[in-house]
Amino acid sequence: MLVHSDGGSYKPLNWMSPPATLRVFSPDDIDLELGVVEQWTVQSAKTDDRLIINIHEKLSESSHDLGVDPGLIKDGVEADLQRLLAEQIETLGPGYSLIRREYFTAIGPVDILARDADGATVAIELKRRGDIDGVEQLTRYLELLNRDPLLAPVRGIFAAQQIKPQAKVLANDRGIDCVTLDYDAMRGVDDIESRLF
């Protein structure tokens, strides 16, 4: 339950967080004389907190059944990017081939391990928003992977939907390539005709 002012402020004047129950009562004689037509009592299920709202006039009331709550489904998370890039590995360049998604190492999984057109091993770290921490993470993976004579030499690609300028500078300094991914284009919903630029 959120109670807002007529001014449309962002923060409510008062509220009752769930879990709570709502009971609607007819007003007593004293409240009726004051113009109250209905009284709502919102009671917290966990505490004695109670919010009592006196309704003086109803301008509109509507209720809509929205069906079963499907829960929150995030779109465009790292797992989605990883799946799409693995399926479209040549987004990184012609001749790329997938070795494995979630290539396990002693310090954690590399998002994607691939081979480039020359057959060299490439470790790819994916982020929605690429920052310095992601570059540091990829650097640790590269140090470890380059100790494996079956994989070395391994170079890195830091791929994200957005990459911060500081992360690009650090990546370039460490010999790591940066690739900006267009999530909508990768999932086939990018409408090039509607673009201004």
C-alpha positions in Angstrom: 0.0 0.0 0.0 1.4 3.4 -1.1 -0.2 6.7 -0.4 0.9 9.6 -2.6 0.1 13.2 -2.6 -1.9 14.9 -5.3 1.3 16.7 -6.4 2.6 13.5 -7.9 5.8 13.3 -5.8 8.0 10.3 -6.3 8.2 9.3 -2.6 4.9 8.3 -1.0 3.6 10.2 2.0 3.0 6.9 3.8 3.2 3.2 3.0 2.8 -0.3 4.3 5.3 -2.9 3.0 4.1 -6.5 2.4 3.2 -8.9 3.8 0.1 -7.1 4.9 -3.7 -7.5 4.9 -6.2 -5.0 3.8 -9.7 -4.7 5.4 -12.4 -2.4 4.3 -14.9 -1.1 6.9 -17.9 1.0 6.9 -17.2 4.2 8.9 -18.8 4.7 12.3 -21.3 7.5 13.0 -18.6 10.0 14.0 -16.5 9.4 10.8 -19.7 9.5 8.7 -20.4 13.0 10.1 -16.9 14.0 9.0 -17.6 12.9 5.4 -15.8 9.5 5.5 -17.5 7.0 3.1 -15.1 4.1 3.7 -12.2 3.2 6.0 -9.3 1.0 5.0 -7.1 -0.7 7.5 -3.8 -2.1 6.3 -2.2 -4.4 8.9 1.3 -5.7 8.8 1.5 -9.5 9.0 4.8 -9.4 11.0 4.4 -6.4 13.4 1.7 -4.4 15.0 2.1 -1.6 12.4 -1.2 -0.5 11.1 -2.2 2.1 8.5 -5.7 3.5 8.7 -7.0 5.4 5.6 -10.2 7.4 5.6 -11.8 7.7 2.2 -13.9 10.8 1.7 -14.7 10.4 -2.0 -14.2 7.8 -4.7 -13.7 9.1 -8.1 -12.8 5.8 -9.8 -12.1 2.3 -8.8 -10.9 -0.5 -11.0 -9.5 -4.0 -10.6 -7.8 -6.2 -13.2 -6.8 -9.8 -12.9 -3.3 -10.1 -14.3 -3.2 -13.9 -14.0 -0.5 -15.9 -12.4 2.7 -14.0 -11.6 5.4 -15.4 -13.9 8.1 -13.9 -11.7 10.9 -11.7 -12.8 12.6 -12.8 -16.0 15.8 -10.8 -16.8 16.7 -10.4 -20.5 20.2 -9.5 -21.6 22.0 -11.0 -18.7 25.6 -12.4 -19.1 24.2 -15.9 -19.6 22.2 -14.7 -22.6 25.2 -12.9 -24.1 27.3 -16.0 -23.6 24.8 -18.3 -25.3 24.3 -15.9 -28.2 28.1 -15.3 -28.7 28.8 -19.0 -28.5 26.1 -19.6 -31.2 27.5 -16.7 -33.3 31.2 -17.0 -32.5 32.1 -15.5 -35.9 30.8 -12.2 -34.6 34.4 -11.9 -33.3 35.8 -12.4 -36.8 35.8 -14.9 -39.7 37.3 -18.3 -38.9 36.5 -18.2 -35.2 35.4 -21.6 -33.7 34.0 -22.4 -30.3 36.1 -24.7 -28.0 33.8 -24.5 -25.0 31.5 -22.3 -22.9 32.3 -22.1 -19.2 35.8 -23.5 -19.6 36.7 -24.4 -16.0 40.0 -23.3 -14.4 41.3 -23.5 -10.9 40.2 -19.8 -10.3 36.8 -20.0 -12.0 35.2 -20.5 -15.4 36.3 -18.6 -18.5 33.0 -17.5 -20.2 34.1 -18.7 -23.7 37.2 -20.4 -24.9 37.6 -20.3 -28.7 40.1 -20.5 -31.6 40.7 -17.7 -34.0 41.2 -18.1 -37.8 44.9 -19.0 -37.2 44.1 -21.7 -34.7 45.3 -19.7 -31.7 43.4 -20.0 -28.4 41.3 -17.1 -27.3 39.7 -16.6 -23.8 36.6 -14.4 -23.9 35.2 -12.6 -20.8 31.7 -11.3 -21.2 30.0 -8.6 -19.2 26.9 -6.5 -19.7 28.8 -3.4 -18.6 32.5 -3.8 -18.9 34.6 -2.2 -16.2 38.1 -2.5 -14.8 37.2 -5.4 -12.6 36.2 -7.5 -15.7 39.6 -6.7 -17.3 41.4 -7.8 -14.1 39.4 -11.0 -14.0 40.3 -11.8 -17.6 44.0 -11.0 -16.9 44.0 -13.6 -14.1 42.5 -16.2 -16.4 45.0 -15.4 -19.1 48.0 -15.8 -16.7 46.7 -19.2 -15.7 45.7 -20.4 -19.2 49.1 -19.4 -20.6 50.8 -21.9 -18.2 49.0 -24.8 -20.0 51.3 -25.9 -22.9 48.3 -27.4 -24.8 46.6 -24.0 -24.9 49.4 -21.4 -24.9 49.7 -18.9 -26.3 46.2 -17.6 -25.2 45.1 -14.1 -25.9 42.1 -12.4 -24.5 39.0 -10.6 -25.7 36.9 -8.5 -23.3 33.4 -8.3 -24.7 30.4 -6.3 -23.3 27.4 -4.3 -24.4 29.1 -1.2 -23.0 32.8 -0.9 -22.0 33.9 2.0 -19.8 36.8 4.0 -21.2 39.1 3.2 -18.3 38.5 -0.5 -18.9 39.5 -0.1 -22.6 42.7 1.7 -21.6 43.6 -1.1 -19.2 42.7 -3.8 -21.6 44.7 -2.3 -24.4 47.7 -1.8 -22.1 47.6 -5.6 -21.3 47.2 -6.7 -24.9 43.5 -7.6 -24.5 41.1 -6.8 -27.4 37.8 -5.1 -26.6 34.6 -5.9 -28.5 31.3 -4.1 -28.0 28.3 -6.5 -28.5 25.0 -5.4 -30.0 22.6 -7.6 -28.0 19.5 -6.7 -30.1 21.3 -7.5 -33.4 22.6 -10.7 -32.0 19.2 -11.9 -31.0 17.7 -10.7 -34.3 15.4 -8.0 -33.1 17.4 -5.0 -34.3 15.3 -3.0 -36.7 17.9 -1.2 -38.9 15.2 0.6 -40.9 14.0 2.4 -37.7 17.4 3.7 -36.8 18.3 7.3 -37.2 22.1 6.6 -37.1 
